[in-house]
Amino acid sequence: MSREVSPRDGATHGPLRAVLFLAVVIGAFAEVSTPHQRYGPLVDMLALAAVGVVGAAAVLASEPAAAPARQPDRLAPESRPPSAVPVCRYVTAPAAPQSPPTRPRPLLRERPTDLSVPRFGAGARAQGYPWVLPERTVQNGIAADEATVGAFTLRAASVIGPGHRCGEPAEPRQDSYRIGRSPDSRYAIVAVADGLSSAAWSDAGAITASSQAVTLLREQIGAVGFDGLDTKELYGRIAESIAGHAAGRGVAASHMATVLITAVLAEPDANGVARAWIAWLGDSSAWMLDPQVPLWRFSAGEAKDRTAAVVSNEVAGRLPDTPQLARERYLTLAPGAALALVTDGIGDAWADPAGNVNEYFANAWRSPVPATRFTADVGFDAPQCLDDRTAVVIWNGGRA
């Protein structure tokens, strides 16, 4: 085992050797200078030899003193190429990245804001939640159409409301629409139904009501003409179809309750003015748009009392229970004007004087837009607007 020599030891021995060397030189000089009676030359030679030996010893002894200073250089490890890996070398591993503390996962994860739909105010929180499928097989969450019937241009869209699509269990889209025409395309036919949320099978009731309405109206036009349309017969037969459908499913007819609004538009006259027949039962509504006035105007349907502290959604009539309460009205559309049949998911927003939803749609739908843009508008985001929304708009292009 070798002993380490500290720099302090070398610093101590160096001055001591110098003093001894100087003393020997002085002693040898004195010895040589002093005359001897006997053996004079021999004494001189020994004195000079002593000086040489001491001097050589002092020089050689200085090497160990310098060795400790160079020792760290000798003990330093040789440089290795970057690819060389030491056989046994402890290297402190880099600290593992610390993952952030876990946060409790929310019940519903919001998705990015949908920039394709118009947003009013702060929007509705439910609008940002993922869409959830209902447990049973139902109609699609979105439906859309565009068509041309004679001088009329139609756009239609139905979108399940944010309040129906984000909870568990999710509800089906309870709105339904149908568009059609007479065989000669002189008449455009529209039906919009809104199933009641309190009825378990209201989506099936709405589908039955809208599809049967278009079919029966086509039959009436062919049988009695536009001026002979019979609201009581129409809604009575639709009620019978819904009740029969409920019986086939083995459920009570009230479980398929729905409201309904229908319209037939006759081809424009020589001045480009078109006549429209509208019949309704419940709170779906019809609105008119004058191209010169940027506002949708309520024209038919069951108007809600908006002066009350709480606006009630209770309807006075419904199918299949009270078809006899259905009402009708005739309107006229000037060239360039538009007629919209909407469920209360849109009608309530248009009727709200505190918002600017009506003004936006009046400007956005002043003229026909692509069906994709129309559908995105129907899926608008606004506070407290959580219900399904459906709109069918007919623009009167007048005569060419």
C-alpha positions as CSV (number, residue, x, y, z in Angstrom):
1,M,0.0,0.0,0.0
2,S,1.5,3.4,-1.0
3,R,1.4,6.3,1.3
4,E,0.2,9.7,0.0
5,V,2.7,12.5,0.4
6,S,1.1,15.8,0.9
7,P,2.4,19.1,-0.5
8,R,2.9,20.2,3.1
9,D,5.6,17.5,3.6
10,G,7.5,18.6,0.6
11,A,7.4,22.2,1.8
12,T,8.9,21.2,5.2
13,H,11.8,19.0,3.9
14,G,13.1,21.5,1.3
15,P,14.3,24.3,3.6
16,L,15.8,21.7,6.1
17,R,17.9,20.1,3.4
18,A,19.2,23.5,2.3
19,V,20.3,24.4,5.8
20,L,22.1,21.0,6.2
21,F,23.8,21.4,2.8
22,L,25.0,24.9,3.8
23,A,26.3,23.7,7.1
24,V,28.2,20.9,5.5
25,V,29.7,23.2,2.9
26,I,30.8,25.7,5.6
27,G,32.3,22.8,7.7
28,A,34.1,21.4,4.8
29,F,35.5,24.8,3.8
30,A,36.7,25.3,7.4
31,E,38.2,21.9,7.4
32,V,40.0,22.4,4.2
33,S,41.2,25.8,5.2
34,T,42.7,24.6,8.5
35,P,46.2,23.2,8.2
36,H,46.7,19.7,9.4
37,Q,49.9,18.2,10.6
38,R,49.2,14.7,9.5
39,Y,47.1,13.4,6.8
40,G,46.2,16.8,5.4
41,P,45.5,15.8,1.8
42,L,43.4,12.8,3.0
43,V,41.2,15.1,5.2
44,D,40.7,17.5,2.4
45,M,39.6,14.8,0.0
46,L,37.1,13.4,2.6
47,A,35.7,16.8,3.3
48,L,35.2,17.5,-0.5
49,A,33.6,14.0,-0.8
50,A,31.2,14.8,2.0
51,V,30.2,18.0,0.4
52,G,29.5,16.2,-2.9
53,V,27.5,13.4,-1.2
54,V,25.4,15.9,0.7
55,G,24.8,18.0,-2.4
56,A,23.8,15.0,-4.5
57,A,21.5,13.8,-1.7
58,A,19.8,17.2,-1.5
59,V,19.2,17.3,-5.3
60,L,17.9,13.7,-5.4
61,A,15.8,14.2,-2.4
62,S,13.9,17.0,-4.0
63,E,12.3,14.6,-6.5
64,P,9.9,13.0,-4.0
65,A,9.0,16.5,-2.8
66,A,7.8,17.4,-6.4
67,A,6.1,14.1,-6.9
68,P,3.0,14.8,-4.9
69,A,2.4,17.9,-7.0
70,R,2.4,15.8,-10.2
71,Q,0.7,12.8,-8.7
72,P,-2.9,13.9,-9.5
73,D,-1.9,14.2,-13.2
74,R,-0.7,10.6,-13.2
75,L,-3.8,9.4,-11.4
76,A,-6.2,11.2,-13.7
77,P,-8.1,8.8,-15.9
78,E,-7.1,8.6,-19.5
79,S,-9.4,10.3,-21.9
80,R,-11.7,7.9,-23.7
81,P,-13.4,8.2,-27.1
82,P,-17.0,9.1,-26.8
83,S,-18.0,5.6,-27.8
84,A,-16.0,3.9,-25.1
85,V,-18.0,2.8,-22.1
86,P,-16.2,2.2,-18.8
87,V,-16.5,-1.3,-17.3
88,C,-17.5,-0.1,-13.9
89,R,-18.5,3.5,-13.5
90,Y,-21.3,4.9,-11.5
91,V,-23.2,7.7,-13.2
92,T,-26.0,9.5,-11.6
93,A,-29.0,9.0,-13.7
94,P,-31.0,12.1,-14.7
95,A,-34.0,12.8,-12.6
96,A,-37.1,11.2,-13.9
97,P,-39.7,13.8,-15.1
98,Q,-42.3,14.5,-12.5
99,S,-45.8,14.1,-13.9
100,P,-48.2,16.9,-12.8
101,P,-50.6,15.9,-10.0
102,T,-53.6,14.1,-11.4
103,R,-56.8,16.1,-11.5
104,P,-60.2,14.5,-11.0
105,R,-61.7,13.7,-14.3
106,P,-64.9,15.6,-15.0
107,L,-68.1,13.8,-15.7
108,L,-68.4,15.5,-19.1
109,R,-65.4,16.8,-21.0
110,E,-65.9,19.9,-23.0
111,R,-64.8,19.9,-26.6
112,P,-63.4,22.9,-28.5
113,T,-65.8,25.6,-29.4
114,D,-67.6,24.9,-32.6
115,L,-66.7,27.9,-34.8
116,S,-69.0,26.8,-37.6
117,V,-72.2,27.7,-35.7
118,P,-73.2,31.2,-34.8
119,R,-72.8,32.0,-31.1
120,F,-74.8,34.5,-29.2
121,G,-73.6,36.0,-25.9
122,A,-71.8,33.5,-23.7
123,G,-73.6,30.6,-25.4
124,A,-74.8,27.5,-23.6
125,R,-72.5,25.3,-21.5
126,A,-74.2,22.1,-22.8
127,Q,-73.2,23.1,-26.4
128,G,-69.6,22.2,-25.6
129,Y,-70.3,18.7,-24.2
130,P,-69.8,15.6,-26.3
131,W,-72.8,14.1,-28.0
132,V,-74.1,10.9,-26.5
133,L,-76.2,8.3,-28.3
134,P,-79.6,7.2,-26.9
135,E,-79.9,3.6,-25.7
136,R,-82.4,2.6,-28.4
137,T,-82.3,3.0,-32.2
138,V,-83.7,6.3,-33.2
139,Q,-83.6,8.8,-36.1
140,N,-80.4,10.7,-36.8
141,G,-79.3,13.6,-34.7
142,I,-79.1,15.9,-37.7
143,A,-81.2,16.0,-40.9
144,A,-81.1,18.4,-43.7
145,D,-82.4,19.0,-47.2
146,E,-82.5,21.5,-50.0
147,A,-84.9,21.5,-53.0
148,T,-86.5,23.6,-55.7
149,V,-90.3,23.3,-56.4
150,G,-91.4,25.5,-59.2
151,A,-90.6,29.1,-58.2
152,F,-89.9,28.1,-54.6
153,T,-86.5,27.4,-53.1
154,L,-86.5,25.3,-49.9
155,R,-84.0,24.7,-47.2
156,A,-84.7,22.4,-44.2
157,A,-82.6,21.3,-41.2
158,S,-83.3,19.7,-37.9
159,V,-80.6,19.4,-35.1
160,I,-80.9,17.7,-31.8
161,G,-80.7,20.3,-29.0
162,P,-77.7,20.5,-26.6
163,G,-79.9,19.6,-23.6
164,H,-81.0,16.3,-25.2
165,R,-77.7,15.0,-26.5
166,C,-75.2,15.4,-23.7
167,G,-76.8,13.7,-20.7
168,E,-77.0,10.0,-19.8
169,P,-79.2,8.5,-20.9
170,A,-79.4,10.8,-24.0
171,E,-82.7,11.5,-25.6
172,P,-83.5,11.1,-29.3
173,R,-84.2,14.1,-31.6
174,Q,-87.9,14.7,-31.0
175,D,-88.3,17.1,-33.9
176,S,-89.2,15.8,-37.4
177,Y,-89.9,17.5,-40.7
178,R,-91.0,16.4,-44.2
179,I,-91.0,18.4,-47.5
180,G,-92.8,17.4,-50.6
181,R,-94.6,18.6,-53.7
182,S,-97.6,17.9,-55.9
183,P,-97.1,15.7,-58.9
184,D,-97.1,18.8,-61.2
185,S,-94.8,20.8,-58.9
186,R,-97.3,23.6,-58.6
187,Y,-97.5,23.2,-54.9
188,A,-94.8,22.9,-52.2
189,I,-95.8,20.9,-49.1
190,V,-94.2,21.2,-45.7
191,A,-94.8,19.6,-42.3
192,V,-92.8,20.2,-39.0
193,A,-93.6,18.2,-35.9
194,D,-92.2,18.6,-32.3
195,G,-92.6,15.7,-30.0
196,L,-93.4,16.5,-26.3
197,S,-90.5,15.8,-23.9
198,S,-92.9,14.3,-21.4
199,A,-93.8,11.5,-23.8
200,A,-91.5,8.5,-23.9
201,W,-92.0,7.8,-27.6
202,S,-92.6,11.4,-28.8
203,D,-89.9,11.1,-31.5
204,A,-91.9,8.3,-33.1
205,G,-95.1,10.4,-32.8
206,A,-93.4,13.3,-34.5
207,I,-92.1,11.2,-37.4
208,T,-95.5,9.7,-38.0
209,A,-97.2,13.1,-37.9
210,S,-94.8,14.8,-40.3
211,S,-94.7,12.0,-42.8
212,Q,-98.5,11.4,-42.8
213,A,-99.2,15.1,-43.1
214,V,-97.3,15.4,-46.4
215,T,-98.9,12.2,-47.8
216,L,-102.4,13.3,-46.8
217,L,-102.0,16.9,-48.1
218,R,-100.9,15.6,-51.4
219,E,-104.0,13.5,-51.6
220,Q,-106.2,16.4,-50.6
221,I,-104.7,18.7,-53.3
222,G,-105.4,16.1,-55.9
223,A,-108.9,15.5,-54.6
224,V,-110.3,19.0,-53.7
225,G,-107.6,21.4,-54.7
226,F,-105.8,24.1,-52.8
227,D,-108.9,26.0,-51.8
228,G,-110.6,22.9,-50.5
229,L,-107.9,21.9,-47.9
230,D,-109.6,20.6,-44.8
231,T,-107.7,21.1,-41.5
232,K,-110.1,19.1,-39.3
233,E,-110.0,16.1,-41.6
234,L,-106.3,16.3,-42.0
235,Y,-105.4,16.4,-38.3
236,G,-108.1,13.9,-37.4
237,R,-106.6,11.3,-39.8
238,I,-103.0,12.1,-38.5
239,A,-104.2,11.5,-35.0
240,E,-105.6,8.1,-36.0
241,S,-102.3,7.1,-37.6
242,I,-100.4,8.0,-34.4
243,A,-102.8,6.1,-32.3
244,G,-102.5,3.1,-34.6
245,H,-98.7,3.3,-34.4
246,A,-98.8,3.4,-30.6
247,A,-101.1,0.3,-30.5
248,G,-98.6,-1.5,-32.8
249,R,-95.8,-0.7,-30.3
250,G,-98.0,-1.7,-27.4
251,V,-97.8,1.7,-25.7
252,A,-100.4,4.3,-24.8
253,A,-101.2,6.8,-27.5
254,S,-100.3,9.6,-25.0
255,H,-96.7,8.3,-25.1
256,M,-96.4,9.5,-28.7
257,A,-97.7,13.0,-28.1
258,T,-96.6,15.7,-30.6
259,V,-97.5,19.1,-31.9
260,L,-97.6,19.8,-35.7
261,I,-97.6,22.7,-38.1
262,T,-98.2,22.2,-41.9
263,A,-98.1,24.5,-45.0
264,V,-99.0,24.3,-48.6
265,L,-97.7,27.0,-51.0
266,A,-99.4,27.5,-54.4
267,E,-97.4,28.7,-57.4
268,P,-97.1,32.5,-57.7
269,D,-99.6,34.4,-59.8
270,A,-98.8,36.7,-62.7
271,N,-97.5,39.3,-60.3
272,G,-95.2,36.9,-58.5
273,V,-97.3,36.7,-55.4
274,A,-97.8,33.3,-53.8
275,R,-100.6,32.1,-51.5
276,A,-99.8,29.9,-48.5
277,W,-102.2,27.8,-46.4
278,I,-101.0,27.1,-42.9
279,A,-102.5,24.8,-40.2
280,W,-101.1,24.2,-36.7
281,L,-101.7,22.5,-33.4
282,G,-99.4,23.4,-30.6
283,D,-96.5,25.8,-30.2
284,S,-94.6,25.3,-33.4
285,S,-94.9,28.5,-35.5
286,A,-94.7,30.2,-38.9
287,W,-92.7,33.4,-39.6
288,M,-92.6,35.8,-42.5
289,L,-89.5,37.7,-43.8
290,D,-89.9,40.8,-45.9
291,P,-86.7,41.3,-47.9
292,Q,-86.9,45.0,-47.1
293,V,-87.2,44.5,-43.3
294,P,-84.4,42.6,-41.5
295,L,-86.6,40.9,-39.0
296,W,-88.7,37.7,-38.9
297,R,-92.3,38.5,-38.1
298,F,-94.6,36.0,-36.3
299,S,-97.4,35.0,-38.6
300,A,-99.1,31.8,-37.3
301,G,-99.0,29.4,-34.5
302,E,-99.6,29.3,-30.8
303,A,-98.0,32.5,-29.5
304,K,-96.6,32.4,-25.9
305,D,-97.2,35.0,-23.3
306,R,-93.8,36.7,-23.0
307,T,-95.0,39.3,-20.5
308,A,-95.3,36.7,-17.8
309,A,-92.5,36.3,-15.2
310,V,-92.0,32.7,-16.4
311,V,-92.7,31.8,-20.0
312,S,-94.7,28.5,-20.0
313,N,-94.0,25.8,-22.5
314,E,-97.3,24.1,-21.9
315,V,-99.3,23.6,-25.1
316,A,-103.1,23.8,-25.4
317,G,-103.4,21.1,-28.0
318,R,-101.5,18.0,-29.1
319,L,-101.8,14.9,-31.3
320,P,-103.3,12.4,-31.0
321,D,-105.4,13.7,-28.1
322,T,-107.0,16.9,-29.4
323,P,-106.9,17.1,-33.2
324,Q,-110.1,19.1,-33.2
325,L,-108.2,22.1,-31.8
326,A,-106.1,22.6,-34.9
327,R,-106.4,25.9,-36.6
328,E,-105.7,27.3,-40.1
329,R,-104.8,30.5,-41.9
330,Y,-104.1,31.8,-45.4
331,L,-101.1,34.1,-46.1
332,T,-99.5,35.7,-49.1
333,L,-95.8,35.9,-50.0
334,A,-94.5,38.8,-52.1
335,P,-91.7,38.1,-54.6
336,G,-88.5,37.7,-52.7
337,A,-90.3,37.1,-49.3
338,A,-89.7,34.0,-47.3
339,L,-91.9,31.8,-45.0
340,A,-90.3,29.8,-42.2
341,L,-91.9,26.9,-40.2
342,V,-90.0,26.3,-37.0
343,T,-90.3,24.4,-33.7
344,D,-90.1,26.4,-30.5
345,G,-86.4,25.6,-30.2
346,I,-85.9,28.4,-32.8
347,G,-89.2,30.2,-32.4
348,D,-88.6,31.1,-28.7
349,A,-85.2,32.6,-29.6
350,W,-86.7,34.6,-32.5
351,A,-89.4,35.9,-30.2
352,D,-87.1,37.0,-27.4
353,P,-86.8,40.8,-27.7
354,A,-83.7,40.9,-25.4
355,G,-81.5,39.0,-27.9
356,N,-80.3,39.6,-31.4
357,V,-81.0,36.1,-32.7
358,N,-83.9,37.1,-34.8
359,E,-81.9,39.9,-36.5
360,Y,-79.0,37.6,-37.2
361,F,-81.3,35.0,-38.9
362,A,-83.1,37.7,-40.9
363,N,-79.9,38.8,-42.4
364,A,-78.4,35.4,-42.8
365,W,-81.5,34.0,-44.5
366,R,-82.5,37.0,-46.6
367,S,-81.8,34.8,-49.6
368,P,-81.2,31.0,-49.9
369,V,-78.0,29.7,-48.5
370,P,-76.3,26.3,-49.0
371,A,-77.8,23.5,-47.0
372,T,-74.6,23.0,-45.0
373,R,-74.6,26.7,-44.0
374,F,-78.3,26.5,-43.2
375,T,-77.8,23.5,-41.0
376,A,-74.9,25.2,-39.1
377,D,-77.2,28.2,-38.4
378,V,-79.9,25.9,-37.1
379,G,-77.3,24.5,-34.7
380,F,-76.7,27.9,-33.2
381,D,-75.3,28.4,-29.7
382,A,-77.2,30.7,-27.3
383,P,-77.8,30.9,-23.6
384,Q,-80.7,28.7,-22.4
385,C,-81.4,27.5,-25.9
386,L,-81.2,23.7,-25.2
387,D,-84.2,22.3,-27.1
388,D,-84.2,20.6,-30.4
389,R,-84.4,23.0,-33.3
390,T,-86.0,22.6,-36.7
391,A,-86.6,25.1,-39.5
392,V,-88.0,24.8,-43.0
393,V,-87.7,28.0,-45.1
394,I,-89.4,28.6,-48.4
395,W,-88.3,31.6,-50.5
396,N,-90.7,32.9,-53.2
397,G,-88.7,33.5,-56.3
398,G,-91.7,34.8,-58.2
399,R,-92.2,34.2,-61.9
400,A,-89.1,34.3,-64.2
